[in-house]
Amino acid sequence: MLKLALIPVTAFIVCALIGPVLIPYLHKLKFGQSIRECGPASHMKKSGTPTMGGLMMLAALVLALCWGKFTPHVLMALVLTLGHAVIGFIDDYIKVVMKRNLGLTAKQKFLLQFILAGAYVYFAETHLQNTNLWVPLVNITFDFGWAYYALAFILLVGTTNAVNLTDGLDGLVSFVSVPVTLAYAFIAYMQGMLDVSGFALGLTGACLGFLLFNRHPAQVFMGDTGSLALGGGVAALALLTNTELLLVIIGGVYVAEATSVIIQVAYFRLTGGKRFFRMAPLHHHFELGGCKEVKVVEIFTIVSFLLSAVGLGLWLAAVL
């Protein structure tokens, strides 16, 4: 139990120690974020802020997990987290070093994500051998068969991209992810999966430590290196605890952000250029409506805590 508590503390401290070293180094390498002109005008002042700060989160997570055991569950979670970090790093490198602002193409990114999803499906088939799916609200569990693996693909790709889209304001994705990872730490602990609970707490500590440097005004951005990795970690928590559909509730902010983009693109095409939102993802819609960046982050964080509480309530009602 003591080692479990030490994991988030260690992750936080490691981030706090790495930040003052990494940020000046990123400045020296001129790994500054390029701000797209199509974004909010107020964000142009952020141009040049170092990116790839997610590297400190990953180092903090791996070092913090040394307090526990690298069980098959933890190793699979790390494969999904670090694998998506590699995808994000390649994307960031293309944007920052090669000066191609869009990074990897959508097809390239999806292909790499599908490969990682395939790795999880192989792990699930050989180690977990459990295709049961629990449906919240109605509290029904049934064997989803091979369709479960298709769902795992969708959840992994969807979650990583949704978390990536949420990373658009100073501190937003880290603040929003803290209640999500805490909720999964509790669920895993109650299921007797102390290894997975420790992994979730490691993500919590890494997010909190990163916020020392990423809260408004941000000194560094996590970049796709961090946001895709965080998405992979969150998806792993839902899959390993067999609460795949519950993530739609607990991670409701991620879902809203991704859905806003889908709606915006579909509406734009169907209406010949009209916009449903002022701008997507959703956080930009509120920004352009006059809500200050810090206030948007506060509201989204409160909503994330509430949704996580609702999700925990549904899970507890089902198991107690």
GIGIUR-V271940 format. One record per backbone hydrogen bond with DSSP energy under -1.0 kcal/mol. NH is the residue of the N-H (numbers start at 1). CO is the residue of the C=O. E is the energy in kcal/mol with one decimal. If there is no record, write none. Layout:
nh=[NH | NH]
co=[CO | CO]
e=[E | E]
//
This chain:
nh=[5 | 6 | 7 | 10 | 11 | 12 | 13 | 14 | 15 | 16 | 17 | 18 | 19 | 21 | 22 | 23 | 25 | 26 | 27 | 28 | 29 | 30 | 31 | 32 | 33 | 39 | 43 | 44 | 46 | 47 | 48 | 49 | 51 | 53 | 54 | 55 | 56 | 58 | 59 | 60 | 61 | 62 | 63 | 64 | 65 | 66 | 67 | 68 | 71 | 75 | 76 | 77 | 78 | 79 | 80 | 81 | 82 | 83 | 84 | 85 | 86 | 87 | 88 | 89 | 90 | 91 | 92 | 93 | 94 | 95 | 96 | 97 | 98 | 100 | 103 | 109 | 110 | 111 | 112 | 113 | 114 | 115 | 116 | 117 | 118 | 119 | 120 | 121 | 122 | 123 | 124 | 125 | 126 | 127 | 129 | 133 | 135 | 138 | 139 | 140 | 142 | 144 | 147 | 148 | 149 | 151 | 152 | 153 | 154 | 155 | 156 | 157 | 158 | 159 | 160 | 161 | 162 | 163 | 164 | 165 | 166 | 168 | 172 | 175 | 176 | 177 | 178 | 181 | 182 | 183 | 184 | 185 | 186 | 187 | 188 | 189 | 190 | 191 | 192 | 193 | 194 | 197 | 198 | 199 | 200 | 201 | 202 | 203 | 204 | 205 | 206 | 207 | 208 | 209 | 210 | 211 | 212 | 213 | 214 | 215 | 219 | 220 | 221 | 226 | 227 | 228 | 230 | 231 | 232 | 233 | 234 | 235 | 236 | 237 | 238 | 239 | 240 | 241 | 242 | 243 | 247 | 248 | 249 | 250 | 251 | 252 | 255 | 256 | 257 | 258 | 259 | 260 | 261 | 262 | 263 | 264 | 265 | 266 | 267 | 268 | 269 | 270 | 271 | 273 | 284 | 286 | 287 | 288 | 290 | 291 | 296 | 297 | 298 | 299 | 300 | 301 | 302 | 303 | 304 | 305 | 306 | 307 | 308 | 309 | 310 | 311 | 312 | 313 | 314 | 315 | 316 | 317 | 318 | 319 | 320]
co=[1 | 2 | 3 | 6 | 7 | 8 | 9 | 10 | 11 | 12 | 13 | 14 | 15 | 18 | 18 | 19 | 21 | 22 | 23 | 24 | 25 | 27 | 26 | 30 | 49 | 36 | 40 | 41 | 43 | 44 | 33 | 46 | 31 | 221 | 222 | 52 | 53 | 54 | 55 | 56 | 57 | 58 | 59 | 60 | 61 | 63 | 64 | 65 | 69 | 71 | 72 | 73 | 74 | 75 | 76 | 77 | 78 | 79 | 80 | 81 | 82 | 83 | 84 | 85 | 86 | 87 | 88 | 89 | 90 | 91 | 92 | 93 | 93 | 94 | 100 | 105 | 106 | 107 | 108 | 109 | 110 | 111 | 112 | 113 | 114 | 115 | 116 | 117 | 118 | 119 | 120 | 121 | 122 | 123 | 124 | 142 | 140 | 136 | 135 | 135 | 133 | 131 | 144 | 145 | 146 | 147 | 148 | 149 | 150 | 151 | 152 | 153 | 154 | 155 | 156 | 157 | 158 | 159 | 160 | 161 | 162 | 166 | 169 | 171 | 172 | 173 | 174 | 177 | 178 | 179 | 180 | 181 | 182 | 183 | 184 | 185 | 186 | 187 | 189 | 188 | 192 | 193 | 194 | 195 | 196 | 197 | 198 | 199 | 200 | 201 | 202 | 203 | 204 | 205 | 206 | 207 | 209 | 210 | 210 | 211 | 213 | 213 | 50 | 222 | 223 | 224 | 226 | 227 | 228 | 229 | 230 | 231 | 232 | 233 | 234 | 235 | 236 | 237 | 239 | 238 | 243 | 245 | 246 | 246 | 247 | 249 | 251 | 252 | 253 | 254 | 255 | 256 | 257 | 258 | 259 | 260 | 261 | 262 | 263 | 264 | 265 | 266 | 267 | 268 | 281 | 282 | 283 | 284 | 287 | 286 | 292 | 293 | 294 | 295 | 296 | 297 | 298 | 299 | 300 | 301 | 302 | 303 | 304 | 305 | 306 | 307 | 308 | 309 | 310 | 311 | 312 | 313 | 314 | 315 | 316]
e=[-1.8 | -1.6 | -1.0 | -2.8 | -2.3 | -2.3 | -2.4 | -2.9 | -2.0 | -2.3 | -2.0 | -2.5 | -2.6 | -1.3 | -3.2 | -2.5 | -1.2 | -2.7 | -2.1 | -2.5 | -2.1 | -1.1 | -2.7 | -1.6 | -2.8 | -1.7 | -1.7 | -1.6 | -1.9 | -1.6 | -2.8 | -2.3 | -2.5 | -2.8 | -1.4 | -1.8 | -1.5 | -2.1 | -2.2 | -2.1 | -2.4 | -2.4 | -2.2 | -2.2 | -1.9 | -1.1 | -1.6 | -1.7 | -1.9 | -2.9 | -2.2 | -2.2 | -2.4 | -2.3 | -2.2 | -2.2 | -3.4 | -2.1 | -1.5 | -1.6 | -2.0 | -1.7 | -2.6 | -2.8 | -2.4 | -2.2 | -3.0 | -3.0 | -2.2 | -2.0 | -3.3 | -2.0 | -1.7 | -2.4 | -2.1 | -2.5 | -2.6 | -2.2 | -1.9 | -2.2 | -2.6 | -1.7 | -1.7 | -2.4 | -2.3 | -1.6 | -1.8 | -2.3 | -2.3 | -2.0 | -3.2 | -2.3 | -2.1 | -2.8 | -3.6 | -2.8 | -3.1 | -2.7 | -1.1 | -1.3 | -1.8 | -2.6 | -1.1 | -1.7 | -1.0 | -2.0 | -2.2 | -1.9 | -2.2 | -2.9 | -2.5 | -2.4 | -2.8 | -2.7 | -2.1 | -1.7 | -2.2 | -2.8 | -1.8 | -2.0 | -1.4 | -2.1 | -1.6 | -2.7 | -2.6 | -1.6 | -1.3 | -2.8 | -2.2 | -2.2 | -1.9 | -1.9 | -2.0 | -2.3 | -2.6 | -1.9 | -2.5 | -1.5 | -1.4 | -2.7 | -1.3 | -2.4 | -2.3 | -1.7 | -2.3 | -2.3 | -2.1 | -1.9 | -2.0 | -2.7 | -2.2 | -2.4 | -2.4 | -2.5 | -2.3 | -1.7 | -1.1 | -1.8 | -1.2 | -1.7 | -3.3 | -1.1 | -2.7 | -1.4 | -2.6 | -1.9 | -2.7 | -2.2 | -2.3 | -2.3 | -2.5 | -2.4 | -2.1 | -1.8 | -1.8 | -2.3 | -2.9 | -1.5 | -1.1 | -2.5 | -1.0 | -1.1 | -1.2 | -2.6 | -2.5 | -1.8 | -1.9 | -2.5 | -2.3 | -2.4 | -2.9 | -2.1 | -1.3 | -2.0 | -2.8 | -2.3 | -2.6 | -2.4 | -2.9 | -2.2 | -2.0 | -2.4 | -2.0 | -2.8 | -1.6 | -1.5 | -1.8 | -2.7 | -1.8 | -2.1 | -2.4 | -2.1 | -2.2 | -2.6 | -2.6 | -2.2 | -2.3 | -2.5 | -2.2 | -2.3 | -2.4 | -2.8 | -2.3 | -2.1 | -2.3 | -2.7 | -2.5 | -2.3 | -2.3 | -2.2 | -2.9 | -2.2 | -1.2 | -1.7 | -2.4]
//
